[in-house]
Amino acid sequence: MRVLIGVTGGIAAYKAADLTSMFVGAGHDVRVVMTESATKFVGTTTFEALSNHVVMCDVFGSEENDANSAIQHIAWAKWPELVIVAPLTAASLGRFANGIASDALSTLLLALPSGTPTLLCPAMNSAMWLHPAVQRNTQIIASFDDVKMMQPVEKRLACGDVGVGGLPAPSDIMAAALKLAARKPEKQG
């Protein structure tokens, strides 16, 4: 299966490397799209080594990197049979919920063909997760066809707080994603 993993700029970004490795190890073809903030936590080289594909970080990248050409995000949006965004920050959740295409990942998500199973995995501080604006955005996303959201887990968070906001275990994300993909007919191409 062709799996696209989106990584946003939260401390849990390192877990996306495990998720990528798990999917590749299970025989799936994986590509990764990262926000600029995500690259502050984990470098693109990590994901390129794990996936054996170039990583997309910029919708208007350089000519040296085909994954970052001005229209490559459209081709990449047509490629996956399954999309996972883990972790999903409050900022990226808000962009997707409100149709704001301001980086490679948000642009690609908005360009996904109808019917592409997409699993969003929010991870953030409990106060952020419980904020009315974030909860409103989760309700907007709940109305999107083919998009499901895993609930963050309760745990000790990076800031030291204990509460809801942690990224689920990569194995749980993989299981939920595969279950979501199994409900959809495979894309041709």
Secondary structure, 3 states (H helix, E strand, C coil): CEEEEEECCCCCHHHHHHHHHHHHHCCCEEEEEECCCHHHCCCHHHHHHHHCCCCECCCCCCCCCHHHCCCHHHHHHHCCCEEEEEEECHHHHHHHHCCCCCCHHHHHHHHCCCCCCEEEEECCCHHHHHCHHHHHHHHHHHCCCCEEECCCEEEECCCCCEEEEECCCHHHHHHHHHHHHHCCCCCCC
